[in-house]
Amino acid sequence: MPPLTPQLTVRPLTTSAEMRAGVEVYRAAFALSPTDPAVSPRLLAALQRNAGSVIGAFAGDELVGFTYGFLGSDGGTVYHYSQVAAVRPDWQRRGVGRALKLSQRDYVLAGGVTRMRWAFDPVRTHNAHFNLDVLGATGRWFLRDFYGVEDIGRDPGMRTDRLIVEWDLLRPPGPSAPPPAYAGWGETRREGGDVLLGAPRDWDALVARDRATSLRVRDDLAAAMRRLIDEGYAAISCETCTEDTAVYRFRPADRVRPDGPGEG
């Protein structure tokens, strides 16, 4: 793949040394200690040779981010499941994640697969904005405590709730969703046919400042998301509303167009 910028090149990882470097990026991105379990470089090598994606972003010769995934199926629908996209902390919010996902998209399409899915923690609203608004994926499923109680990384002792998104790789993102009105953390409000759900803009800062409140907010968000998805809504956007608050926009799934956020 050609360089995306004078600094950054994205391409598949190919050597055992690059696979091991990917593991170190993973550890740094998710604040893992040396004894915490991480992805195996042998697994990455196996995926690369068996219809998986293992793609890295390089600044010169230095690996600064990588993503990997594998094929999945659900009721006859074949999709690529992207397990992780990890970017080294000093390279985050500099376009590396976007470059990785777009390159992963091209890689998956070249194999004849047109859909991708992945899971993310919905309390991390910066990730939500990237997934829903920048890439144009749609949040269609909510799983409470997907991996069990977290015992490593950034949120030890907390549940591993996940919102699962689906990305139609043949469609560009649609028009931006309208700016959201304010909704309190874990609270919903209706706006036309949509439902808005407020969430903390900076989850890590909230946890550091008031862990008890963060636990309550996680519970409130989980309950609201599960209820909305059970009622037939899908998450289409997550935009900053105030300095402290981001707001999810949910829309009835049957009104969400395959090429973007949908009507309204």
C-alpha positions in Angstrom: 0.0 0.0 0.0 1.4 3.5 -0.8 2.2 5.9 2.1 -0.8 7.8 3.3 1.2 10.7 4.5 5.0 11.5 4.4 5.1 10.0 7.9 2.6 7.1 7.9 2.5 3.9 5.9 -0.2 1.2 6.4 0.4 -2.3 5.2 -0.1 -6.0 6.4 2.4 -7.2 9.0 4.5 -10.0 7.6 7.4 -10.9 9.8 7.6 -12.4 13.3 9.4 -9.3 14.5 6.5 -7.1 13.3 4.0 -9.5 15.0 5.8 -9.1 18.3 5.9 -5.3 17.8 2.1 -5.4 17.4 1.8 -7.1 20.8 3.8 -4.3 22.4 1.6 -1.7 20.7 -1.4 -3.6 22.1 0.0 -3.5 25.6 0.8 0.2 25.5 -2.6 1.1 24.0 -4.6 -0.7 26.6 -2.3 0.0 29.6 -1.5 -3.6 30.2 1.2 -4.6 32.7 4.0 -7.0 31.7 2.1 -9.9 33.3 -1.3 -9.2 31.8 -2.4 -11.5 29.0 -2.1 -10.1 25.5 -2.6 -11.2 21.9 -0.2 -13.9 20.8 2.2 -13.2 17.9 1.6 -16.8 16.8 -2.1 -16.1 16.6 -1.5 -13.0 14.5 0.7 -15.0 12.1 -1.9 -17.7 11.8 -4.7 -15.2 11.1 -2.6 -13.5 8.5 -2.2 -16.8 6.6 -5.9 -17.9 7.0 -8.2 -15.2 5.8 -7.6 -12.9 8.7 -6.4 -9.3 8.7 -3.3 -8.2 10.5 -2.4 -4.7 9.4 0.1 -2.2 10.8 0.6 1.6 10.7 4.3 2.5 10.5 6.0 5.9 11.1 9.2 5.2 9.1 10.2 1.7 10.3 8.4 2.1 13.7 5.1 0.4 14.3 2.7 2.8 15.9 -0.7 1.0 15.5 -2.2 -2.2 14.3 -5.5 -4.0 13.8 -6.4 -7.6 13.4 -9.6 -9.5 12.7 -11.1 -12.8 11.3 -14.1 -14.1 9.4 -17.4 -14.7 11.2 -20.9 -15.7 10.2 -24.4 -15.0 11.7 -27.5 -16.7 10.2 -25.8 -17.0 6.8 -24.3 -13.5 6.8 -20.5 -13.6 6.4 -18.6 -10.7 7.9 -15.1 -9.8 9.0 -14.9 -9.3 12.8 -12.3 -6.7 13.8 -11.1 -7.8 17.2 -9.0 -4.8 18.0 -7.5 -1.6 16.6 -4.7 -0.4 18.8 -2.7 2.8 18.5 0.3 3.7 20.7 -0.7 6.4 23.2 1.7 9.1 21.7 0.1 8.5 18.3 -3.6 8.6 19.3 -5.9 11.2 17.8 -3.5 11.8 14.9 -5.4 9.9 12.2 -3.7 6.5 12.7 -7.0 4.7 13.7 -8.8 6.0 10.7 -5.9 5.0 8.4 -5.9 1.5 9.9 -9.7 1.0 9.6 -9.8 2.2 6.0 -6.9 -0.1 5.1 -8.6 -3.0 6.8 -11.7 -2.1 4.8 -9.8 -2.4 1.6 -8.2 -5.6 2.7 -11.5 -7.2 3.6 -13.2 -6.1 0.4 -10.4 -7.6 -1.7 -11.3 -10.9 -0.2 -15.0 -10.6 -1.3 -16.5 -9.7 2.1 -18.6 -6.6 2.4 -19.4 -6.2 6.1 -17.4 -5.7 9.2 -18.3 -5.9 12.8 -16.6 -5.0 16.1 -17.3 -4.3 19.7 -16.3 -1.3 21.8 -17.0 0.0 25.3 -19.8 2.5 24.9 -18.6 4.7 27.9 -15.7 5.7 25.7 -17.5 8.2 23.6 -14.5 9.4 21.6 -14.4 5.8 20.2 -18.2 6.0 19.7 -17.9 9.2 17.6 -15.1 7.6 15.5 -17.1 4.4 14.8 -20.5 5.9 14.2 -19.9 9.4 12.8 -16.4 9.2 11.1 -16.6 5.7 9.7 -20.4 5.4 9.4 -20.9 2.2 11.2 -24.2 1.5 13.1 -24.5 0.2 16.7 -27.0 -2.7 16.4 -26.4 -5.0 19.4 -25.6 -4.4 23.1 -23.9 -7.1 25.3 -23.6 -6.6 29.0 -20.4 -7.9 30.5 -19.1 -9.4 27.2 -15.7 -10.5 28.6 -16.7 -10.8 32.3 -15.4 -8.5 35.0 -12.3 -6.6 33.9 -9.2 -7.7 35.7 -6.5 -6.0 33.5 -6.0 -2.7 31.7 -7.7 0.6 32.2 -10.9 -0.4 34.1 -10.1 -3.1 36.6 -13.1 -4.4 38.6 -15.6 -3.0 36.1 -18.0 -4.8 33.8 -17.0 -5.2 30.1 -20.2 -3.9 28.5 -19.9 -3.6 24.7 -21.9 -2.0 21.9 -21.4 -4.0 18.7 -21.4 -2.1 15.4 -21.8 -3.2 11.8 -20.1 -1.4 8.9 -21.3 -1.8 5.4 -18.1 -1.6 3.5 -19.6 -0.8 0.1 -21.4 2.4 1.4 -19.8 5.7 2.2 -21.0 7.5 5.4 -24.2 9.3 4.9 -24.8 13.0 5.9 -23.9 14.0 9.4 -26.6 13.6 12.1 -28.0 16.9 13.4 -26.3 18.4 16.5 -27.7 16.8 19.6 -29.6 18.6 22.4 -28.4 18.1 25.9 -29.2 14.8 27.7 -27.8 14.0 31.2 -25.5 11.1 31.7 -27.5 7.9 31.4 -30.7 9.8 30.7 -32.8 9.7 27.5 -34.9 12.4 25.8 -36.9 12.2 22.6 -36.2 14.4 19.6 -38.7 13.7 16.9 -38.4 10.0 16.1 -34.9 9.7 17.6 -33.9 9.1 21.2 -30.9 10.9 22.7 -28.8 9.3 25.5 -26.2 11.3 27.4 -22.8 10.0 28.4 -19.5 11.3 29.9 -17.3 12.9 27.3 -14.1 11.8 29.2 -14.6 8.5 30.9 -11.1 8.1 32.3 -11.3 11.5 33.9 -14.6 10.6 35.6 -13.2 7.3 36.9 -10.2 9.1 38.3 -12.3 11.8 39.9 -15.3 9.8 41.2 -15.3 6.1 40.8 -18.6 5.6 42.6 -20.3 7.9 40.1 -18.7 6.2 37.2 -20.0 2.8 38.3 -23.5 4.3 38.6 -23.2 5.9 35.2 -22.0 2.7 33.6 -25.1 0.9 35.0 -27.4 3.6 33.7 -25.9 3.6 30.2 -26.1 -0.2 30.0 -29.8 -0.2 31.1 -30.7 2.5 28.6 -28.8 1.0 25.7 -30.2 -2.5 26.2 -33.7 -1.1 26.5 -33.4 1.0 23.3 -31.9 -1.8 21.3 -34.5 -4.3 22.6 -37.1 -1.7 21.4 -35.7 -1.8 17.9 -33.4 1.3 17.9 -29.8 1.5 16.5 -27.1 3.9 17.5 -26.1 6.2 14.6 -24.1 9.0 16.1 -22.3 10.2 19.2 -21.4 13.9 19.3 -20.0 16.3 21.9 -22.7 18.3 23.5 -20.9 20.2 26.3 -17.4 20.2 27.7 -18.3 17.3 29.9 -21.0 15.5 27.9 -21.4 13.5 24.7 -24.8 12.4 23.4 -25.7 9.3 21.5 -28.4 9.4 18.9 -30.5 6.3 18.5 -33.0 5.9 15.6 -35.5 3.1 14.8 -33.5 0.5 13.0 -36.0 0.2 10.2 -35.3 3.9 9.4 -31.5 3.5 9.3 -30.5 3.6 5.6 -27.7 1.1 4.6 -25.7 4.0 3.3 -25.6 6.2 6.4 -27.4 7.6 9.5 -30.9 7.5 7.9 -33.8 9.9 7.7 -34.3 13.0 9.7 
